[in-house]
Amino acid sequence: MKYLKFSFCVFLLFTSFINAQKKEITLENIWNGSFRTERMDVLHSLANGQQYSVLNFDRNTGSTFIDVYNYKTLEKAQRLVSSETIPELRYFSDYSFSTDEQKVLLATEVEQLYRHSTKGVYFVYDFNTKKVVKVHNEKIQQPMFSPDGNKVAFALDNNLFIKDLVADRVTQITSDGEYNRIINGITDWVYEEEFAFVRAFDWNVSNTKIAYIKFDETKVPEFSMDVYGTGLYQTQHVFKYPKAGEANSLVSVHVYDLESGHTNKLKVDNNFDDFYIPKLKWTNKADKLCAIYLNRHQNEAHIWAINTKTSESKIVLVEKDDAYIEEGYGINFLKDNSFLWLSEKDGYNHIYHYSEDGDLINQVTIGNWDVTQYYGYDDKTDRVFYQSVENSSINRDVFSVKLNGRSKKRLTNIDGTNSASFSADFTYFINSYSNAKTPIKYSLNNASTGKLIKSIKDNHRLEEQLSNYKLSHKEFSTIHINGNDLNMWMMKPVDFDESKQYPLLMYQYSGPGSQRVTNSWYRPERYLWFHTLVNKGYIIVCVDGRGTGFKGADFKKSTYLNLVKYETEDQIEAAKTLGKLPYIDKERIGIWGWSFGGHVSTNALLKGNDVFKMAIAVAPVTNWRFYDTVYTERFLRTPQENPSGYDNNSPFYYPHLLKGDYLLIHGSGDDNVHVQHTMRMVESLVQADKQFDWAVYPDKNHGIYGGNTSLHLHKKMTSFIINKLGDKRKVSKAGDKK
């Protein structure tokens, strides 16, 4: 026994010596690119099923290339395109092939507009003729090849155009586009942000028609943001932003016929007074169009089949929910025009197979777990490929199953997060794998068995580099709060001593369907920032409370009509429970969050003012009345219908509850959560005579980045945490606990 005790002491001394030799990560290390994760950028599987293409970049010359690799050997087969050989192109940042892969669209000078939208200069490179054609002299949006590759449709100044590559001619197919009034074929702000798509037009399979959605923004209220820039006077960015309860764009479906040059407005016998069209997609028949109409409450969706030749239309499927329908609206047509549809109607997100006429053939996946991604269907093997959380809600695995729901195979067999990119013929897939302590690894796998064929990129250099630093790993567990077992991770100092007490910092996002407790290399910069805090003597904890995702529809939708109420209660109760642990100082507990998480951290500090000593809120919502229609009304309905759901959890109505230290941060150029939220919170605190800290980053959007901004922001937050919760020199013995 004495020998065992002596050996254990020697082990502890040796471990402490090793850790003492390791370096501590600095904020400068994180944001100067020292720990950059190597990735495979813009990967496309080629139609032959045996090769894939990747966008490669030469950091020394600034040149870019499209290189083709063989799946079987992973060796480079050829260089398809090099910016060095195209005088018109110094570089390109994105590319897309025509269906026959004889041409490629190359994007350069790309300018970010909002979260998903961009505009840029585009060229078409012909692999046969080696000629390069500029699509348009101005920056355009969302160029898309026709199925035969002879034309490119695109948007410019809210109108749609077609570039005929053979005739070298541009045809304008709409002319009523006008900023802040009419948009053709491109989504408005709220559709882009909340339905997560920008291109609102589509070619039919025979290259003869283009269907598009028209957005009439005339009645949508305008929002104005000051842009400070570097000039003597600021300017205003004015755009249409429908806040909860206000008017949305009026949307309609139109079809342009290339042969006749005429456009028809399609009408369906829609019984919704106010509605959205979150999906427009041609089927595999040249005249048959699919459009999904969604009521404003977002609890009833109608899938319409429209014959664009006869104008006949019918509803093929109706989806209803007591709360709301998930926003994915994933519909995927098979060759026979039957379709796969994702639905939560049995309590979990699953894949269903319907006939062309909307009759249910069978449920493809079933179980008390959620499908998280649909990859595709291979008609040769009759198998559906998907990703799910069958192996714990914090993990992701890749599976295949027969279309009839039988003979399921798990294709990835290591805990963590697996995501697949399949070859066109579903022979292979490239798996990107990570877990909480392992950077992304790319490997080639057999799509039939999942068997590993070969490693492609493993970020070994980054792993070796990080091994020289003091790193604490996430410990995953669950915590029983308010009748639910909530997912949690905890990070402790490397030299953790359970006889001591440590300050606790809680991190959360908490939004509906979100997840931050994941076994993945998630947002490495933030994860590394947590390491800097842990090395200063903090314990960091993340708890996914009620309303978060991947534990079934009931858990996710339990916050319906009371957004932020239960999310806040769960964080407060979790902090109380954690504060009872002998190694956590219950007098020094803080919480922080960004966006929705900033709303929760603010509420937690006010409503849990006997629990939390400090909070940081970055770009927070402070009243849902100021946020957009689609997101807010999905969970709360309108302010007119549910005023208490909006106001009872709005922190600027109870600033008198503030006791702890509060840091409020926002970007003045935030088009998503407007700085108005912070200004109203500031005014409320001032009038209540409450002291607090705050910072506004000029012209920065919701992500608050650019130049030195991220480093400055995290230095500010770190300093606030240390000043308000104390540093490692103030770690106390457990016996000193009050």
WONORJO-V178207 format. One record per backbone hydrogen bond with DSSP energy under -1.0 kcal/mol. CO is the residue of the C=O (numbers start at 1). NH is the residue of the N-H. If there is no record, write none. Layout:
# WONORJO-V178207
CO;NH + CO;NH
This chain:
# WONORJO-V178207
1;5 + 2;6 + 3;7 + 4;8 + 5;9 + 6;10 + 7;11 + 8;12 + 9;13 + 10;14 + 11;15 + 12;16 + 13;17 + 14;18 + 15;19 + 16;20 + 17;21 + 23;470 + 26;30 + 27;31 + 28;32 + 29;34 + 33;36 + 41;55 + 44;53 + 46;49 + 50;71 + 51;46 + 52;69 + 53;44 + 54;67 + 56;65 + 58;62 + 63;58 + 64;83 + 65;56 + 66;80 + 66;81 + 67;54 + 68;77 + 68;78 + 69;52 + 70;74 + 75;70 + 78;68 + 81;66 + 82;85 + 86;89 + 94;107 + 96;105 + 98;101 + 102;127 + 103;98 + 104;125 + 105;96 + 106;123 + 107;93 + 108;121 + 111;119 + 117;113 + 119;111 + 120;140 + 121;108 + 122;135 + 123;106 + 124;133 + 125;104 + 126;130 + 131;126 + 133;124 + 140;120 + 141;155 + 144;153 + 146;149 + 150;165 + 151;146 + 152;163 + 153;144 + 154;161 + 155;141 + 156;159 + 158;184 + 159;156 + 160;173 + 160;174 + 161;154 + 162;171 + 163;152 + 164;168 + 164;169 + 169;164 + 171;162 + 178;181 + 178;182 + 181;217 + 182;178 + 183;215 + 185;200 + 188;192 + 189;193 + 190;194 + 191;195 + 198;187 + 200;213 + 202;211 + 204;207 + 208;258 + 209;204 + 210;256 + 211;202 + 212;254 + 213;185 + 214;252 + 215;183 + 216;250 + 217;220 + 221;241 + 223;239 + 225;237 + 227;235 + 235;227 + 237;225 + 239;223 + 242;629 + 243;246 + 250;216 + 252;214 + 253;266 + 254;212 + 255;264 + 256;210 + 257;261 + 262;257 + 264;255 + 268;270 + 274;296 + 276;294 + 279;292 + 281;290 + 285;288 + 287;308 + 288;283 + 289;306 + 290;281 + 291;304 + 293;302 + 294;276 + 295;298 + 298;325 + 299;321 + 300;295 + 301;319 + 302;293 + 303;316 + 303;317 + 304;291 + 305;314 + 306;289 + 307;311 + 312;307 + 314;305 + 317;303 + 319;301 + 330;342 + 332;340 + 334;337 + 338;334 + 339;354 + 340;332 + 341;352 + 343;350 + 344;347 + 347;553 + 349;371 + 350;343 + 351;364 + 351;365 + 352;341 + 353;361 + 353;362 + 354;339 + 355;358 + 359;355 + 362;353 + 367;369 + 370;389 + 373;387 + 376;385 + 378;382 + 378;383 + 382;403 + 383;378 + 384;401 + 385;375 + 385;376 + 386;399 + 387;372 + 387;373 + 388;397 + 392;395 + 394;519 + 396;418 + 397;388 + 398;411 + 399;386 + 400;409 + 401;384 + 402;405 + 406;402 + 409;400 + 416;396 + 417;434 + 419;432 + 421;430 + 423;426 + 427;447 + 428;423 + 429;445 + 430;421 + 431;443 + 432;419 + 433;441 + 434;417 + 435;438 + 438;435 + 441;433 + 442;456 + 442;457 + 443;431 + 444;453 + 444;454 + 445;429 + 446;450 + 451;446 + 454;444 + 457;442 + 459;463 + 460;464 + 461;465 + 462;466 + 463;467 + 465;468 + 466;469 + 468;23 + 475;490 + 477;488 + 479;486 + 481;484 + 484;481 + 486;479 + 487;544 + 488;477 + 489;542 + 490;475 + 491;540 + 493;496 + 497;500 + 499;734 + 502;585 + 503;539 + 504;590 + 505;541 + 506;592 + 511;514 + 514;549 + 516;518 + 518;520 + 520;522 + 523;527 + 524;528 + 525;529 + 526;530 + 527;531 + 528;532 + 529;533 + 530;534 + 531;535 + 533;538 + 534;537 + 539;505 + 540;491 + 541;507 + 542;489 + 545;548 + 547;513 + 552;556 + 553;557 + 555;547 + 557;560 + 559;562 + 562;565 + 564;568 + 565;569 + 566;570 + 567;571 + 568;572 + 569;573 + 570;574 + 571;575 + 572;576 + 573;577 + 574;578 + 575;579 + 577;580 + 578;581 + 581;584 + 583;502 + 585;588 + 588;504 + 589;613 + 590;506 + 591;616 + 592;508 + 593;618 + 594;597 + 595;599 + 596;600 + 597;601 + 598;602 + 599;603 + 600;604 + 601;605 + 602;606 + 603;607 + 604;608 + 608;611 + 608;612 + 613;661 + 614;591 + 615;663 + 616;593 + 617;665 + 618;595 + 623;626 + 624;627 + 627;244 + 628;632 + 629;633 + 630;634 + 632;636 + 633;637 + 635;561 + 638;642 + 642;646 + 643;647 + 644;648 + 647;650 + 650;653 + 651;654 + 654;657 + 655;658 + 661;615 + 662;693 + 663;617 + 664;695 + 665;619 + 666;697 + 667;670 + 674;677 + 675;679 + 676;680 + 677;681 + 678;682 + 679;683 + 680;684 + 681;685 + 682;686 + 683;687 + 684;688 + 685;690 + 686;689 + 693;664 + 695;666 + 697;668 + 697;700 + 700;669 + 701;704 + 706;709 + 708;712 + 709;713 + 710;714 + 711;715 + 712;716 + 713;717 + 714;718 + 715;719 + 716;720 + 717;721 + 718;722 + 719;723 + 720;724 + 721;725 + 722;726 + 727;730 + 728;731 + 732;501 + 733;736 + 734;737
